[in-house]
Amino acid sequence: MSNSSIQVDKNINSNKPPEISLPVNPPKSDLINPTLIKTAQDLFAENGVILIKNLFSKELIAKLNQSFSEQYSAYFTDKEHEDALDVGVKRKMITVKFQAPFNNPDLYANPLLMYLMRALLGQDFVLGSFGAVIALPGAKQQHIHQDHPALFEDEALDLKLPSFAITVVIPLIDLTPATGSTQVWKGSHSLSPSEELEEKNSSVPFVSTGSCYLMDYQLWHGGTPNSSNQVRPILYIVYYRSWFQETVNYEQQAPVYITQPEYQKIPETYKFLFVRIQELFQFNQPTSLDKNYQLPSKEQSQDYTKINRLTAYEQAYRLKKLAKQALTEYRVESPSLKLISHGENTVFAVDAPNAAIVQPKCIGKAHRRYRYSSSRFILRIHRANYLSIDAIESELRWLQFLSQEAQFPVPEPIPTLEGKLCTLIEIQGVPEPRVCSLTRWLNGSSLLDEQTSDESQLLQIESVGRLLGQLHYHAEHLPIPEHFTRPRWDWNGLFGDMAGYSNDGVRVWELTPQPYRNLFENVSKKFHKTVALLKEDTRNFGLTHGDFWAGNILINQDEIGIIDFADCGFGYWIYDIARFLNDYIYEPNFSLYLDKLLHGYTQIRPFPEAQLSHLNTFIAAQYAAYGLWQVNRAQDHPSFRVTLKEELQETAEGIELLMAVH
């Protein structure tokens, strides 16, 4: 080390983590020394943990500790708190409000930490969570754990990954054998799950205030007992790679709590750390798309205000709790849930090897072996205030017919213990009951992920055509049961009362800013004239998939299947053709793709050729309907609010280019 006042102990022949000892109150030039940063980077990458002494001033930590004791003394007693997570006996995890004295760059943007995080997590890393773990007097040994499960189900791949999140642990009091600390196994972040941890290979860092230790999110560790009569608060800051999304630790509370005034106090230099937090404030101010854009009135949005002020991540965390409650209706015990998407619906993969669920029905032995997973399922929490329970149940009855009667490769619905195809769940923190449904996991890889030659791709598209022909064949011959109701993808469904995939199309149009509104209205008028020319008999019109695109088509060995029937509804058969092809409109082989798709389709059933001359109009209609949907969802979903301007621009460009090219 170039500066002799900085000491490095690599602890190569010890179970202790490597240590960097800084002088008390070091100058910034010492903290950003390139040799120091590179040394710390290498030591952390190898060990998954590093101790840094005297990184913060004792005066700062003393101020933080005093404020923490004043603000959070309510958590210093052993009782349940709705906004705290139990992480062991007499051990709570809480989110600390980002306000003075915690809103301090000396804390969250320490120069050494900033340079080190850039080296370990990439230039665009973010501050992902900010809170504290409180170990009360009498707290027992915490279970040994990792802070987050592996990202993939491929051990060889997971063990090669660099850090995706790093926790900075900042004790607010001196850590002693009496107060306890954290037991760590250095190097365990790169161990196979099958390798056993031995007590003798661990160590417990005891440090004084001003010091901290950094832990990889995959490092095995656990809090040690607190045998003192003193509360042990440790502050933590977790920095993420820009793409990482937390899935397990924040079911009780937000990962970061900051108000807009406090956010404004953050120096511009460090606001990049809080890029995810910015969407918290989008709800409170109109978009800059144009001066006529208005958010919903107070009356229109009163049922959603609380949950809509949350980030998309925080919404998903609350809904995960609802998902766990829903699974009790299916006798699914000790499930592991992984968020797949939080968009139109909120979808979780459910791993439950011991679930007491009957085997699939009406599937031959050859298919049973590989069509469905025996231990993985899909739980959907359906979007509120859109489709009725009857409409959702109708979708599930359609899937039940396809999977059981037609033996068609689609997700099979699983009834509740009471024999219902869906269930209504209500929990605190979600302002309205949500309809939930469970289906089997249909095995396969997305058509989008298939790497094929041009010739193989054409064969695949022909297979897709056969799949669609079979789906429409079964739709044509489906005995429509009583109370079966689904949306209609005619003019009224796309541009009238249900515009924006909503129940208030007029309002969606009013919220759509110019010049997009005029463009979508032109498409709407053309579509209205087109469908007036088409018939609605079974040769032309029926139950369509509604979102028939490559991402919803799965390849599994020699079988091709289809998922995500959330948009299934009554429409013209060309609606599904248009949906598949609207991702290929700029491809030079567009006409060839259409020919191959129809060649496969007509091997199953004839296609109404009169509709083909209107293909471009149907694709443009879907583009415009998609834009209206973006406007509608931006009212209650923060991710849609953030991207609305860009999405509308891209949609408009797509419509204009479509008309010019085709």
FENZI-V250700 format. One record per residue. N is the residue number from 1. RES is the residue in one letter. SS is DSSP state (alpha for helix, beta for strand, coil for the rest). PHI is phi in radians with two decimals (* if undefined). BURIAL is + if it has 24 or more other C-alpha atoms within 12 Angstrom, else -. Layout:
n,res,ss,phi,burial
N,RES,SS,PHI,BURIAL
N,RES,SS,PHI,BURIAL
This chain:
n,res,ss,phi,burial
1,M,coil,*,-
2,S,coil,-1.15,-
3,N,coil,-1.70,-
4,S,coil,-1.15,-
5,S,coil,-1.36,-
6,I,coil,-1.76,+
7,Q,beta,-1.92,-
8,V,beta,-2.14,+
9,D,beta,-2.08,-
10,K,coil,-1.29,+
11,N,coil,0.87,-
12,I,coil,-1.08,-
13,N,coil,-1.76,-
14,S,coil,-2.40,-
15,N,coil,-1.38,+
16,K,coil,-1.23,+
17,P,coil,-1.19,+
18,P,beta,-1.09,+
19,E,beta,-2.20,+
20,I,beta,-2.07,+
21,S,beta,-1.81,+
22,L,coil,-1.66,+
23,P,coil,-1.18,+
24,V,coil,-1.10,-
25,N,coil,0.87,-
26,P,coil,-1.19,+
27,P,coil,-1.21,-
28,K,alpha,-1.03,-
29,S,alpha,-1.06,-
30,D,alpha,-1.21,+
31,L,alpha,-1.22,+
32,I,coil,-1.86,+
33,N,coil,-1.03,+
34,P,alpha,-0.98,-
35,T,alpha,-1.15,-
36,L,alpha,-1.10,+
37,I,alpha,-1.07,+
38,K,alpha,-1.14,-
39,T,alpha,-1.09,+
40,A,alpha,-1.11,+
41,Q,alpha,-1.05,+
42,D,alpha,-1.15,-
43,L,alpha,-1.15,+
44,F,alpha,-1.20,+
45,A,alpha,-1.01,+
46,E,alpha,-1.36,+
47,N,alpha,-1.77,+
48,G,coil,1.28,+
49,V,beta,-2.76,+
50,I,beta,-2.68,+
51,L,beta,-1.81,+
52,I,beta,-2.14,+
53,K,beta,-1.58,+
54,N,coil,1.13,+
55,L,coil,-1.24,+
56,F,coil,-1.99,+
57,S,coil,-1.32,+
58,K,alpha,-1.13,+
59,E,alpha,-1.11,-
60,L,alpha,-1.09,+
61,I,alpha,-1.13,+
62,A,alpha,-1.09,-
63,K,alpha,-1.13,-
64,L,alpha,-1.12,+
65,N,alpha,-1.13,+
66,Q,alpha,-1.11,-
67,S,alpha,-1.13,-
68,F,alpha,-1.08,+
69,S,alpha,-1.11,+
70,E,alpha,-1.27,-
71,Q,alpha,-1.46,-
72,Y,coil,-2.13,+
73,S,alpha,-1.10,-
74,A,alpha,-1.07,-
75,Y,alpha,-1.58,+
76,F,alpha,-1.53,+
77,T,coil,-2.06,-
78,D,coil,-1.48,-
79,K,coil,-2.56,-
80,E,coil,-1.33,-
81,H,coil,-2.32,-
82,E,coil,-1.13,-
83,D,coil,-1.85,+
84,A,beta,-2.33,+
85,L,beta,-1.84,+
86,D,beta,-1.26,+
87,V,coil,-2.12,+
88,G,coil,2.59,+
89,V,coil,-1.18,+
90,K,coil,0.96,+
91,R,beta,-2.46,+
92,K,beta,-2.13,+
93,M,beta,-1.99,+
94,I,beta,-2.25,+
95,T,beta,-1.60,+
96,V,coil,-1.59,+
97,K,beta,-1.10,+
98,F,coil,-1.46,+
99,Q,coil,-2.62,+
100,A,coil,-0.94,+
101,P,coil,-1.58,+
102,F,coil,-1.38,+
103,N,coil,-1.38,+
104,N,coil,-2.49,-
105,P,alpha,-1.00,+
106,D,alpha,-1.10,+
107,L,alpha,-1.59,+
108,Y,alpha,-1.50,+
109,A,coil,-2.23,+
110,N,coil,-0.92,+
111,P,alpha,-0.96,+
112,L,alpha,-1.11,+
113,L,alpha,-1.08,+
114,M,alpha,-1.09,+
115,Y,alpha,-1.17,+
116,L,alpha,-1.20,+
117,M,alpha,-1.16,+
118,R,alpha,-1.08,+
119,A,alpha,-1.22,+
120,L,alpha,-1.65,+
121,L,alpha,-2.06,+
122,G,coil,1.72,-
123,Q,coil,-1.09,-
124,D,coil,-1.80,+
125,F,coil,-1.09,+
126,V,beta,-2.33,+
127,L,beta,-1.48,+
128,G,beta,-1.68,+
129,S,beta,-2.67,+
130,F,beta,-2.59,+
131,G,beta,-2.89,+
132,A,beta,-2.60,+
133,V,beta,-1.98,+
134,I,beta,-1.92,+
135,A,beta,-1.79,+
136,L,coil,-1.37,+
137,P,coil,-0.95,+
138,G,coil,1.59,+
139,A,coil,-1.03,+
140,K,coil,-1.55,-
141,Q,coil,-1.04,+
142,Q,coil,-1.37,+
143,H,coil,-1.11,-
144,I,coil,-1.35,+
145,H,beta,-2.72,+
146,Q,coil,-1.80,+
147,D,coil,-1.31,+
148,H,coil,-2.72,+
149,P,coil,-1.20,+
150,A,coil,-1.04,+
151,L,coil,-1.38,+
152,F,coil,-2.17,-
153,E,coil,-1.78,-
154,D,coil,-2.06,-
155,E,alpha,-1.02,-
156,A,alpha,-1.06,-
157,L,alpha,-1.28,-
158,D,alpha,-1.04,-
159,L,coil,-1.27,+
160,K,coil,-1.59,-
161,L,coil,-1.21,-
162,P,coil,-1.28,+
163,S,coil,-1.03,+
164,F,coil,-1.93,+
165,A,beta,-2.75,+
166,I,beta,-2.37,+
167,T,beta,-1.70,+
168,V,beta,-1.77,+
169,V,beta,-1.73,+
170,I,beta,-2.13,+
171,P,beta,-1.14,+
172,L,coil,-1.64,+
173,I,coil,-2.35,+
174,D,coil,-1.13,+
175,L,coil,-1.64,+
176,T,coil,-2.23,-
177,P,coil,-1.00,-
178,A,coil,-1.34,-
179,T,coil,-1.25,+
180,G,coil,1.51,+
181,S,coil,-2.68,+
182,T,beta,-2.23,+
183,Q,beta,-1.43,+
184,V,beta,-2.25,+
185,W,coil,-1.99,+
186,K,coil,-1.12,+
187,G,coil,1.43,+
188,S,alpha,-1.29,+
189,H,alpha,-1.18,+
190,S,alpha,-2.02,+
191,L,coil,-1.57,+
192,S,coil,-1.17,-
193,P,coil,-1.01,-
194,S,coil,-1.37,-
195,E,coil,-1.42,-
196,E,coil,-1.47,-
197,L,coil,-1.59,-
198,E,coil,-1.89,-
199,E,alpha,-0.95,-
200,K,alpha,-1.16,-
201,N,alpha,-1.63,-
202,S,coil,-1.80,+
203,S,beta,-2.63,+
204,V,beta,-2.22,+
205,P,coil,-1.31,+
206,F,coil,-1.90,+
207,V,coil,-2.33,+
208,S,coil,-1.63,+
209,T,coil,-1.08,+
210,G,coil,1.78,+
211,S,coil,-1.70,+
212,C,beta,-2.69,+
213,Y,beta,-2.38,+
214,L,beta,-1.86,+
215,M,beta,-2.27,+
216,D,beta,-1.11,+
217,Y,coil,-1.12,+
218,Q,coil,-1.80,+
219,L,coil,-1.25,+
220,W,coil,-1.39,+
221,H,beta,-2.82,+
222,G,beta,-2.93,+
223,G,beta,-1.17,+
224,T,coil,-1.64,+
225,P,coil,-1.08,+
226,N,coil,-1.91,+
227,S,coil,-1.67,-
228,S,coil,-1.53,-
229,N,coil,-1.76,-
230,Q,coil,-2.02,+
231,V,coil,-1.18,+
232,R,beta,-1.90,+
233,P,beta,-1.68,+
234,I,beta,-2.13,+
235,L,beta,-1.45,+
236,Y,beta,-2.35,+
237,I,beta,-2.20,+
238,V,beta,-1.96,+
239,Y,beta,-1.79,+
240,Y,beta,-2.00,+
241,R,coil,-1.11,+
242,S,coil,-1.06,+
243,W,coil,-1.62,-
244,F,coil,-1.31,+
245,Q,coil,-2.13,+
246,E,coil,-1.14,+
247,T,coil,-2.26,+
248,V,coil,-2.25,+
249,N,coil,-1.77,+
250,Y,coil,-2.24,+
251,E,coil,-1.47,+
252,Q,coil,-1.66,+
253,Q,coil,-2.66,+
254,A,coil,-1.29,+
255,P,coil,-1.20,+
256,V,coil,-2.39,+
257,Y,beta,-2.10,+
258,I,coil,-2.56,+
259,T,coil,-1.57,+
260,Q,alpha,-1.12,-
261,P,alpha,-1.05,-
262,E,alpha,-1.21,-
263,Y,alpha,-1.07,+
264,Q,alpha,-1.15,-
265,K,coil,-1.36,-
266,I,coil,-1.25,+
267,P,coil,-1.01,-
268,E,alpha,-0.93,-
269,T,alpha,-1.01,-
270,Y,alpha,-1.94,+
271,K,alpha,-1.18,+
272,F,alpha,-1.07,-
273,L,alpha,-1.13,+
274,F,alpha,-1.94,+
275,V,coil,-1.04,+
276,R,coil,-1.28,+
277,I,alpha,-1.33,+
278,Q,alpha,-1.04,+
279,E,alpha,-1.20,+
280,L,alpha,-1.00,+
281,F,alpha,-1.68,+
282,Q,alpha,-1.12,+
283,F,alpha,-1.11,+
284,N,alpha,-1.51,+
285,Q,coil,-2.47,-
286,P,coil,-1.09,+
287,T,coil,-1.15,+
288,S,coil,-1.57,-
289,L,coil,-1.05,+
290,D,coil,-2.88,-
291,K,coil,-1.20,-
292,N,coil,-1.53,-
293,Y,coil,-1.26,+
294,Q,coil,-2.28,+
295,L,coil,-1.36,+
296,P,coil,-1.04,+
297,S,coil,-1.19,-
298,K,alpha,-1.05,-
299,E,alpha,-1.14,-
300,Q,alpha,-1.22,-
301,S,alpha,-1.97,-
302,Q,coil,-1.10,-
303,D,coil,-1.35,-
304,Y,coil,-1.99,+
305,T,alpha,-0.90,+
306,K,alpha,-1.08,-
307,I,alpha,-1.29,+
308,N,alpha,-1.29,+
309,R,coil,-1.40,+
310,L,coil,-1.41,+
311,T,coil,-1.27,+
312,A,alpha,-1.03,+
313,Y,alpha,-1.13,+
314,E,alpha,-1.19,+
315,Q,alpha,-1.05,+
316,A,alpha,-1.11,+
317,Y,alpha,-1.13,+
318,R,alpha,-1.12,+
319,L,alpha,-1.23,+
320,K,alpha,-1.13,+
321,K,alpha,-1.11,+
322,L,alpha,-1.12,+
323,A,alpha,-1.09,+
324,K,alpha,-1.10,+
325,Q,alpha,-1.13,+
326,A,alpha,-1.09,+
327,L,alpha,-1.15,+
328,T,alpha,-1.17,+
329,E,alpha,-1.32,+
330,Y,alpha,-2.04,+
331,R,coil,1.01,-
332,V,coil,-1.80,+
333,E,coil,-1.79,-
334,S,coil,0.85,-
335,P,coil,-1.36,+
336,S,beta,-1.91,+
337,L,beta,-1.90,+
338,K,beta,-2.28,+
339,L,beta,-1.18,+
340,I,beta,-1.69,-
341,S,beta,-2.75,+
342,H,beta,-2.31,+
343,G,coil,-2.32,+
344,E,coil,-1.04,+
345,N,coil,-2.04,+
346,T,beta,-1.88,+
347,V,beta,-2.13,+
348,F,beta,-2.12,+
349,A,beta,-1.46,+
350,V,beta,-2.02,+
351,D,beta,-1.73,+
352,A,coil,-2.59,+
353,P,coil,-1.04,-
354,N,coil,-1.84,-
355,A,coil,-1.13,+
356,A,coil,-1.52,-
357,I,coil,-2.06,+
358,V,coil,-1.14,-
359,Q,coil,-1.23,-
360,P,coil,-0.98,+
361,K,coil,-1.65,+
362,C,coil,0.98,-
363,I,coil,-2.08,-
364,G,coil,-1.07,-
365,K,alpha,-1.00,-
366,A,alpha,-1.11,-
367,H,alpha,-1.53,+
368,R,alpha,-1.01,-
369,R,coil,-1.12,-
370,Y,coil,-2.35,-
371,R,coil,-1.21,+
372,Y,beta,-2.05,+
373,S,beta,-1.28,+
374,S,beta,-1.50,+
375,S,beta,-2.32,+
376,R,beta,-2.11,+
377,F,beta,-2.40,+
378,I,beta,-2.06,+
379,L,beta,-1.90,+
380,R,beta,-1.92,+
381,I,beta,-1.81,+
382,H,coil,-1.31,+
383,R,coil,-1.00,+
384,A,coil,-1.35,+
385,N,coil,1.01,+
386,Y,coil,-2.30,+
387,L,coil,-1.47,+
388,S,coil,-1.31,+
389,I,alpha,-1.06,+
390,D,alpha,-1.05,+
391,A,alpha,-1.18,+
392,I,alpha,-1.17,+
393,E,alpha,-1.13,+
394,S,alpha,-1.14,+
395,E,alpha,-1.02,+
396,L,alpha,-1.22,+
397,R,alpha,-1.18,+
398,W,alpha,-1.12,+
399,L,alpha,-1.13,+
400,Q,alpha,-1.11,+
401,F,alpha,-1.09,+
402,L,alpha,-1.12,+
403,S,alpha,-1.34,+
404,Q,alpha,-1.73,+
405,E,alpha,-1.40,-
406,A,coil,-1.54,+
407,Q,coil,0.90,+
408,F,coil,-1.64,+
409,P,coil,-1.30,+
410,V,coil,-2.39,+
411,P,coil,-1.08,+
412,E,coil,-1.60,+
413,P,beta,-1.16,+
414,I,coil,-1.98,+
415,P,coil,-1.23,+
416,T,coil,-1.24,+
417,L,coil,-1.08,-
418,E,coil,-1.58,-
419,G,coil,1.49,-
420,K,coil,-1.58,+
421,L,coil,-1.45,+
422,C,coil,-2.60,+
423,T,beta,-2.43,+
424,L,beta,-1.82,+
425,I,beta,-2.11,+
426,E,coil,-2.29,-
427,I,coil,-2.40,-
428,Q,coil,-1.18,-
429,G,coil,1.75,+
430,V,coil,-2.06,+
431,P,coil,-1.24,-
432,E,coil,-2.56,+
433,P,coil,-1.06,+
434,R,beta,-2.11,+
435,V,beta,-1.44,+
436,C,beta,-2.15,+
437,S,beta,-2.48,+
438,L,beta,-2.17,+
439,T,beta,-2.31,+
440,R,beta,-1.24,+
441,W,beta,-1.42,+
442,L,beta,-1.45,+
443,N,coil,-1.21,+
444,G,coil,2.46,+
445,S,beta,-1.95,+
446,S,beta,-1.10,-
447,L,alpha,-1.01,+
448,L,alpha,-1.11,-
449,D,alpha,-1.57,-
450,E,coil,-1.34,-
451,Q,coil,-1.65,-
452,T,coil,-2.35,-
453,S,coil,-1.35,-
454,D,alpha,-1.04,-
455,E,alpha,-1.16,-
456,S,alpha,-1.15,-
457,Q,alpha,-1.10,-
458,L,alpha,-1.13,+
459,L,alpha,-1.16,-
460,Q,alpha,-1.10,+
461,I,alpha,-1.10,+
462,E,alpha,-1.12,+
463,S,alpha,-1.13,+
464,V,alpha,-1.08,+
465,G,alpha,-1.06,+
466,R,alpha,-1.11,+
467,L,alpha,-1.03,+
468,L,alpha,-1.18,+
469,G,alpha,-1.07,+
470,Q,alpha,-1.14,+
471,L,alpha,-1.10,+
472,H,alpha,-1.21,+
473,Y,alpha,-1.07,+
474,H,alpha,-1.17,+
475,A,alpha,-1.13,+
476,E,alpha,-1.12,+
477,H,coil,-1.82,-
478,L,coil,-1.23,-
479,P,coil,-1.31,-
480,I,coil,-1.16,-
481,P,coil,-1.34,-
482,E,coil,-1.14,-
483,H,coil,1.18,-
484,F,coil,-1.36,-
485,T,coil,-2.49,+
486,R,coil,-2.46,+
487,P,coil,-1.04,+
488,R,beta,-1.94,+
489,W,coil,-1.62,+
490,D,coil,-1.70,+
491,W,alpha,-1.09,+
492,N,alpha,-1.12,+
493,G,alpha,-1.22,+
494,L,alpha,-1.63,+
495,F,alpha,-2.25,+
496,G,coil,-1.76,+
497,D,coil,-1.04,-
498,M,coil,-1.83,+
499,A,coil,-0.93,+
500,G,coil,1.34,+
501,Y,coil,0.92,+
502,S,coil,-2.40,+
503,N,coil,-1.91,+
504,D,coil,-2.57,+
505,G,alpha,-1.06,+
506,V,alpha,-1.06,-
507,R,alpha,-1.15,+
508,V,alpha,-1.09,+
509,W,alpha,-1.07,+
510,E,alpha,-1.11,+
511,L,alpha,-1.40,+
512,T,coil,-1.35,+
513,P,coil,-1.35,+
514,Q,coil,-1.38,-
515,P,coil,-1.53,-
516,Y,alpha,-1.14,+
517,R,alpha,-1.06,+
518,N,alpha,-1.08,-
519,L,alpha,-1.10,+
520,F,alpha,-1.16,+
521,E,alpha,-1.13,+
522,N,alpha,-1.10,-
523,V,alpha,-1.12,+
524,S,alpha,-1.03,+
525,K,alpha,-1.11,-
526,K,alpha,-1.14,+
527,F,alpha,-1.14,+
528,H,alpha,-1.07,+
529,K,alpha,-1.15,-
530,T,alpha,-1.17,+
531,V,alpha,-1.21,+
532,A,coil,-1.15,-
533,L,coil,-1.54,-
534,L,coil,-1.78,+
535,K,coil,-1.57,-
536,E,coil,-2.02,-
537,D,coil,-1.43,-
538,T,coil,-1.14,+
539,R,coil,-1.32,+
540,N,coil,-2.07,+
541,F,beta,-2.50,+
542,G,beta,-3.14,+
543,L,beta,-1.41,+
544,T,beta,-1.70,+
545,H,coil,-1.20,+
546,G,coil,1.64,+
547,D,coil,-2.52,+
548,F,coil,-1.47,+
549,W,coil,-2.28,+
550,A,alpha,-1.03,+
551,G,alpha,-1.15,-
552,N,alpha,-1.75,+
553,I,beta,-1.87,+
554,L,beta,-1.98,+
555,I,beta,-1.87,+
556,N,beta,-2.38,+
557,Q,coil,0.98,-
558,D,coil,-1.74,-
559,E,beta,-2.00,+
560,I,beta,-2.12,+
561,G,beta,-2.27,+
562,I,beta,-2.43,+
563,I,coil,-2.15,+
564,D,coil,1.06,+
565,F,coil,-1.68,+
566,A,coil,-1.05,+
567,D,coil,-1.80,+
568,C,coil,-1.07,+
569,G,beta,-2.97,+
570,F,beta,-1.46,+
571,G,beta,-2.84,+
572,Y,beta,-1.31,+
573,W,coil,-1.01,+
574,I,alpha,-1.21,+
575,Y,alpha,-1.02,+
576,D,alpha,-1.25,+
577,I,alpha,-1.07,+
578,A,alpha,-1.11,+
579,R,alpha,-1.11,+
580,F,alpha,-1.18,+
581,L,alpha,-1.45,+
582,N,coil,-1.22,+
583,D,coil,-1.53,+
584,Y,coil,-2.10,+
585,I,coil,-1.13,+
586,Y,coil,-1.72,-
587,E,coil,-1.31,-
588,P,coil,-1.12,-
589,N,coil,-1.69,-
590,F,alpha,-0.93,+
591,S,alpha,-1.10,-
592,L,alpha,-1.17,-
593,Y,alpha,-1.09,+
594,L,alpha,-1.06,+
595,D,alpha,-1.07,-
596,K,alpha,-1.16,+
597,L,alpha,-1.08,+
598,L,alpha,-1.24,+
599,H,alpha,-1.09,+
600,G,alpha,-1.19,+
601,Y,alpha,-1.06,+
602,T,coil,-1.30,+
603,Q,coil,-1.27,-
604,I,coil,-1.86,-
605,R,coil,-2.70,+
606,P,coil,-1.22,+
607,F,coil,-1.84,+
608,P,coil,-1.17,+
609,E,alpha,-1.10,-
610,A,alpha,-1.08,-
611,Q,alpha,-1.37,+
612,L,alpha,-1.11,+
613,S,alpha,-1.20,-
614,H,alpha,-1.88,+
615,L,alpha,-0.99,+
616,N,alpha,-1.06,+
617,T,alpha,-1.15,+
618,F,alpha,-1.18,+
619,I,alpha,-1.15,+
620,A,alpha,-1.09,+
621,A,alpha,-1.10,+
622,Q,alpha,-1.21,+
623,Y,alpha,-1.05,+
624,A,alpha,-1.14,+
625,A,alpha,-1.08,+
626,Y,alpha,-1.12,+
627,G,alpha,-1.09,+
628,L,alpha,-1.12,+
629,W,alpha,-1.10,+
630,Q,alpha,-1.05,+
631,V,alpha,-1.08,+
632,N,alpha,-1.10,+
633,R,alpha,-1.23,+
634,A,coil,-1.12,+
635,Q,coil,-1.33,+
636,D,coil,-2.33,+
637,H,coil,-2.31,+
638,P,alpha,-1.08,+
639,S,alpha,-1.13,+
640,F,alpha,-1.22,+
641,R,alpha,-1.10,+
642,V,alpha,-1.15,+
643,T,alpha,-1.76,-
644,L,alpha,-1.02,+
645,K,alpha,-1.03,+
646,E,alpha,-1.17,-
647,E,alpha,-1.13,+
648,L,alpha,-1.13,+
649,Q,alpha,-1.10,+
650,E,alpha,-1.13,-
651,T,alpha,-1.11,+
652,A,alpha,-1.10,+
653,E,alpha,-1.09,-
654,G,alpha,-1.11,+
655,I,alpha,-1.12,+
656,E,alpha,-1.14,+
657,L,alpha,-1.21,-
658,L,alpha,-1.02,+
659,M,alpha,-1.16,+
660,A,alpha,-1.34,-
661,V,alpha,-1.41,-
662,H,coil,-1.93,-
